[in-house]
Amino acid sequence: MSGLVYVSCGYGAHVVEVREPRMGYRLLQTLGRGDGKEGNGVGEFYLPTGLCVDDVNVLMVVDQFNHRVQFFD
């Protein structure tokens, strides 16, 4: 995941992965539901408040109001 930036938009109920091309930033992928609706299914969030990438490049998302951590590789 080198060169990537992850942004959590808690009240938008999604986590955005962006990468820096030659000029500026562009949206690469939205993890969860890109429409900003909350959910409790796999890949859905209800106030994602924390992000971490471990040493084997697994993204962990703290999903506060669903009381869980989701993992993405």
DSSP file (Angstrom, degrees, kcal/mol; ACC not computed):
  #  RESIDUE AA STRUCTURE BP1 BP2  ACC     N-H-->O    O-->H-N    N-H-->O    O-->H-N    TCO  KAPPA ALPHA  PHI   PSI    X-CA   Y-CA   Z-CA
    1    1 A M    >         0   0    0      0, 0.0     3,-1.8     0, 0.0    56,-0.0   0.000 360.0 360.0 360.0  16.6    0.0    0.0    0.0
    2    2 A S  T 3   +     0   0    0      1,-0.3     3,-0.1     3,-0.0     0, 0.0  -0.336 360.0  20.8 -60.3 136.2    3.0    2.2   -0.4
    3    3 A G  T 3  S+     0   0    0      1,-0.3    17,-0.8    16,-0.1     2,-0.3   0.446  99.1 116.7  85.3   0.0    2.2    5.6   -1.9
    4    4 A L  E <   -A   19   0A   0     -3,-1.8     2,-0.4    15,-0.1    -1,-0.3  -0.725  49.3-154.8-102.1 152.9   -1.5    5.4   -0.9
    5    5 A V  E     -A   18   0A   0     13,-2.5    13,-2.8    -2,-0.3     2,-0.4  -0.989   5.5-155.1-124.8 134.6   -3.4    7.6    1.4
    6    6 A Y  E     -A   17   0A   0     -2,-0.4     2,-0.4    11,-0.2    11,-0.2  -0.928   8.3-169.3-112.2 135.3   -6.6    6.6    3.3
    7    7 A V  E     -A   16   0A   0      9,-2.6     9,-2.9    -2,-0.4     2,-0.6  -0.987  10.1-150.0-126.2 128.5   -9.1    9.1    4.5
    8    8 A S  E     -A   15   0A   0     -2,-0.4     2,-0.7     7,-0.2     7,-0.2  -0.868   7.1-170.0 -99.1 124.9  -12.0    8.3    6.8
    9    9 A C  E >>> -A   14   0A   0      5,-2.5     5,-1.4    -2,-0.6     3,-1.1  -0.780  11.1-175.7-110.0  83.2  -15.2   10.3    6.4
   10   10 A G  G >45S+     0   0    0     -2,-0.7     3,-1.3     1,-0.3    37,-0.7   0.875  79.6  41.0 -51.4 -51.8  -17.0    9.2    9.5
   11   11 A Y  G 345S+     0   0    0      1,-0.3    -1,-0.3    36,-0.1    27,-0.1   0.651 112.0  57.0 -77.8 -12.4  -20.2   11.0    9.1
   12   12 A G  G <45S-     0   0    0     -3,-1.1    -1,-0.3     2,-0.2    -2,-0.2   0.473 107.0-132.0 -88.8  -4.0  -20.2   10.1    5.3
   13   13 A A  T <<5 +     0   0    0     -3,-1.3    32,-0.5    -4,-0.7    20,-0.4   0.795  68.0  94.5  60.5  34.6  -20.0    6.5    6.4
   14   14 A H  E   < -A    9   0A   0     -5,-1.4    -5,-2.5    34,-0.1     2,-0.4  -0.988  62.9-137.9-149.7 163.3  -17.1    5.6    4.0
   15   15 A V  E     -AB   8  31A   0     16,-1.5    16,-2.8    -2,-0.3     2,-0.4  -0.985  23.7-152.7-119.6 129.8  -13.3    5.3    3.7
   16   16 A V  E     -AB   7  30A   0     -9,-2.9    -9,-2.6    -2,-0.4     2,-0.5  -0.876   4.1-154.3-110.0 134.2  -11.7    6.6    0.6
   17   17 A E  E     +AB   6  29A   0     12,-2.8    11,-2.0    -2,-0.4    12,-1.6  -0.930  21.9 177.6-103.7 124.6   -8.4    5.3   -0.8
   18   18 A V  E     -AB   5  27A   0    -13,-2.8   -13,-2.5    -2,-0.5     2,-0.3  -0.905  12.8-162.1-125.1 154.4   -6.6    8.0   -2.9
   19   19 A R  E     -AB   4  26A   0      7,-1.2     7,-1.3    -2,-0.3   -15,-0.1  -0.964  24.0-117.3-133.4 156.0   -3.3    7.9   -4.7
   20   20 A E        -     0   0    0    -17,-0.8     5,-0.2    -2,-0.3     4,-0.1  -0.793  31.7-175.1 -97.2 104.9   -1.1   10.7   -6.0
   21   21 A P        -     0   0    0      0, 0.0     3,-0.2     0, 0.0     5,-0.0  -0.064  54.6 -71.1 -78.4-167.2   -0.7   10.7   -9.7
   22   22 A R  S    S+     0   0    0      1,-0.2     2,-0.5     3,-0.0     3,-0.1   0.845 126.0  31.6 -58.0 -34.3    1.6   13.2  -11.5
   23   23 A M  S    S-     0   0    0      1,-0.1    -1,-0.2     0, 0.0     0, 0.0  -0.952 119.2 -43.2-130.9 115.1   -0.8   16.1  -10.7
   24   24 A G  S    S-     0   0    0     -2,-0.5     2,-0.3    -3,-0.2    -1,-0.1  -0.099  80.7 -56.9  72.6-166.3   -3.0   16.2   -7.7
   25   25 A Y        -     0   0    0     -5,-0.2     2,-0.3    -3,-0.1    -5,-0.2  -0.818  43.9-167.2-113.6 153.9   -5.0   13.5   -6.1
   26   26 A R  E     -B   19   0A   0     -7,-1.3    -7,-1.2    -2,-0.3     2,-0.4  -0.990  31.4-102.5-139.2 151.0   -7.7   11.3   -7.6
   27   27 A L  E     +B   18   0A   0     -2,-0.3    -9,-0.2    -9,-0.2     3,-0.1  -0.560  38.1 172.7 -70.1 126.7  -10.3    9.0   -6.1
   28   28 A L  E     -     0   0A   0    -11,-2.0     2,-0.3     1,-0.4   -10,-0.2   0.825  60.1 -17.4-101.0 -46.4   -9.2    5.4   -6.6
   29   29 A Q  E     -B   17   0A   0    -12,-1.6   -12,-2.8     2,-0.0     2,-0.6  -0.987  48.7-138.3-161.1 145.9  -11.7    3.4   -4.6
   30   30 A T  E     -B   16   0A   0     -2,-0.3     2,-0.4   -14,-0.2   -14,-0.2  -0.968  20.5-148.0-110.3 122.9  -14.3    3.8   -1.9
   31   31 A L  E    S+B   15   0A   0    -16,-2.8   -16,-1.5    -2,-0.6     2,-0.2  -0.732  71.6  10.7 -86.4 136.9  -14.3    1.0    0.7
   32   32 A G  S    S-     0   0    0     -2,-0.4     2,-0.7   -18,-0.2    12,-0.3  -0.597 125.6 -18.6  89.6-159.7  -17.8    0.4    2.0
   33   33 A R    >   -     0   0    0    -20,-0.4     3,-1.5     4,-0.3    -2,-0.1  -0.745  53.9-155.2 -89.0 118.6  -20.8    1.9    0.3
   34   34 A G  T 3  S+     0   0    0     -2,-0.7    -1,-0.1     1,-0.3   -20,-0.1   0.598  85.6  74.6 -68.3 -11.4  -19.9    4.9   -1.8
   35   35 A D  T 3  S-     0   0    0      2,-0.1    -1,-0.3   -22,-0.1     3,-0.1   0.485 106.6-118.3 -83.0  -1.0  -23.4    6.4   -1.5
   36   36 A G    <   +     0   0    0     -3,-1.5     2,-0.3     1,-0.3    -2,-0.1   0.591  66.2 139.5  79.5  10.1  -22.6    7.5    2.1
   37   37 A K        -     0   0    0    -24,-0.1     8,-0.4    -4,-0.1    -4,-0.3  -0.697  52.9-118.5 -88.3 140.4  -25.4    5.4    3.7
   38   38 A E        +     0   0    0     -2,-0.3     2,-0.3     6,-0.1     8,-0.2  -0.322  40.9 162.1 -70.7 158.3  -24.6    3.6    7.0
   39   39 A G        -     0   0    0      6,-1.4     4,-0.1     2,-0.1    27,-0.0  -0.979  41.1-140.2-165.0 169.1  -24.7   -0.1    7.2
   40   40 A N        +     0   0    0     -2,-0.3     3,-0.1     2,-0.1     2,-0.1   0.206  68.5 103.6-123.0  14.6  -23.6   -3.1    9.3
   41   41 A G  S >  S-     0   0    0      1,-0.2     3,-2.0     4,-0.1     2,-0.2  -0.298  89.4 -64.7 -84.6 176.6  -22.8   -5.5    6.5
   42   42 A V  T 3  S+     0   0    0      1,-0.3    -1,-0.2    -2,-0.1     3,-0.1  -0.447 126.9  12.9 -62.3 130.0  -19.3   -6.5    5.3
   43   43 A G  T 3  S+     0   0    0      1,-0.3     2,-0.3    -2,-0.2    -1,-0.3   0.457 105.7 110.4  80.1   1.1  -17.6   -3.4    3.8
   44   44 A E    <   -     0   0    0     -3,-2.0    -1,-0.3   -12,-0.3     2,-0.3  -0.794  51.3-158.0-105.2 152.9  -20.3   -1.1    5.2
   45   45 A F        -     0   0    0    -32,-0.5    -6,-1.4    -8,-0.4     2,-0.3  -0.899  23.0-162.9-131.0 156.4  -19.6    1.4    8.0
   46   46 A Y  S    S-     0   0    0     -2,-0.3    19,-1.9    -8,-0.2    20,-0.5  -0.762  90.0 -21.2-137.6  90.4  -21.4    3.4   10.7
   47   47 A L  S    S-     0   0    0    -37,-0.7    17,-1.7    -2,-0.3     2,-0.7   0.984  71.6-155.4  69.8  70.5  -19.0    6.1   11.7
   48   48 A P  E     +C   63   0B   0      0, 0.0    15,-0.2     0, 0.0   -38,-0.2  -0.644  24.6 165.5 -71.8 115.1  -15.6    4.8   10.7
   49   49 A T  E     +     0   0B   0     13,-1.9     2,-0.4    -2,-0.7    14,-0.1   0.577  49.0  42.9-114.4 -12.7  -13.3    6.7   13.1
   50   50 A G  E     -C   62   0B   0     12,-0.9    12,-2.8     2,-0.0     2,-0.4  -0.997  53.7-170.7-142.1 144.5   -9.9    5.1   12.9
   51   51 A L  E     +C   61   0B   0     -2,-0.4     2,-0.3    10,-0.2    10,-0.2  -0.975   9.7 167.2-131.9 144.6   -7.5    3.7   10.3
   52   52 A C  E     -C   60   0B   0      8,-1.6     8,-3.5    -2,-0.4     2,-0.5  -0.974  20.5-153.5-154.2 143.6   -4.3    1.7   10.5
   53   53 A V  E     -C   59   0B   0     -2,-0.3     6,-0.2     6,-0.2    -2,-0.0  -0.987  21.7-147.8-117.8 126.2   -2.2   -0.3    8.0
   54   54 A D    >   -     0   0    0      4,-2.0     3,-1.7    -2,-0.5    -2,-0.0  -0.162  34.9 -87.3 -86.2-176.1   -0.1   -3.1    9.5
   55   55 A D  T 3  S+     0   0    0      1,-0.3    -1,-0.1     2,-0.1    -2,-0.0   0.570 127.4  51.0 -72.5  -8.9    3.3   -4.4    8.4
   56   56 A V  T 3  S-     0   0    0      2,-0.1    -1,-0.3     0, 0.0    -2,-0.0   0.095 122.2-103.2-111.7  21.4    1.7   -6.8    5.8
   57   57 A N    <   +     0   0    0     -3,-1.7     2,-0.6     1,-0.2    -2,-0.1   0.797  68.1 150.5  66.4  35.4   -0.4   -4.0    4.3
   58   58 A V        -     0   0    0     13,-0.0    -4,-2.0     2,-0.0     2,-0.5  -0.878  39.6-140.1 -95.5 125.2   -3.7   -4.9    5.8
   59   59 A L  E     -CD  53  72B   0     13,-3.1    13,-2.7    -2,-0.6     2,-0.5  -0.734  15.4-161.8 -85.5 127.7   -6.0   -1.9    6.3
   60   60 A M  E     -CD  52  71B   0     -8,-3.5    -8,-1.6    -2,-0.5     2,-0.5  -0.944   2.7-164.9-112.4 131.1   -7.9   -1.9    9.5
   61   61 A V  E     -CD  51  70B   0      9,-2.8     9,-2.6    -2,-0.5     2,-0.7  -0.966  15.2-140.6-120.0 121.3  -11.0    0.4    9.9
   62   62 A V  E     -CD  50  69B   0    -12,-2.8   -13,-1.9    -2,-0.5     2,-0.9  -0.721  13.3-163.3 -79.3 118.2  -12.5    1.1   13.3
   63   63 A D  E >>> -CD  48  68B   0      5,-2.7     5,-1.4    -2,-0.7     3,-0.8  -0.791   9.9-170.8-105.5  86.0  -16.3    1.1   12.7
   64   64 A Q  G >45S+     0   0    0    -17,-1.7     3,-1.3    -2,-0.9    -1,-0.2   0.858  75.6  39.0 -55.9 -54.8  -17.3    2.9   15.9
   65   65 A F  G 345S+     0   0    0    -19,-1.9    -1,-0.3     1,-0.3   -18,-0.1   0.648 115.3  53.7 -79.0 -12.1  -21.1    2.6   16.1
   66   66 A N  G <45S-     0   0    0     -3,-0.8    -1,-0.3   -20,-0.5    -2,-0.2   0.435 106.6-131.6 -92.2  -1.3  -21.0   -1.0   14.8
   67   67 A H  T <<5 +     0   0    0     -3,-1.3     2,-0.3    -4,-0.5    -3,-0.2   0.919  67.3  97.0  55.5  51.5  -18.6   -1.8   17.6
   68   68 A R  E   < -D   63   0B   0     -5,-1.4    -5,-2.7    -7,-0.0     2,-0.4  -0.961  67.6-125.2-156.1 170.0  -16.1   -3.6   15.3
   69   69 A V  E     -D   62   0B   0     -2,-0.3     2,-0.3    -7,-0.2    -7,-0.2  -0.997  25.0-154.6-121.5 130.0  -12.9   -3.4   13.3
   70   70 A Q  E     -D   61   0B   0     -9,-2.6    -9,-2.8    -2,-0.4     2,-0.4  -0.829   6.3-147.0-105.7 147.7  -13.0   -4.4    9.6
   71   71 A F  E     -D   60   0B   0     -2,-0.3     2,-0.4   -11,-0.2   -11,-0.2  -0.928  13.4-175.9-117.9 136.2   -9.9   -5.7    7.8
   72   72 A F  E      D   59   0B   0    -13,-2.7   -13,-3.1    -2,-0.4   -41,-0.0  -0.998 360.0 360.0-132.1 130.1   -9.1   -5.1    4.1
   73   73 A D              0   0    0     -2,-0.4    -1,-0.1   -15,-0.2   -13,-0.0   0.398 360.0 360.0-119.1 360.0   -6.2   -6.5    2.2
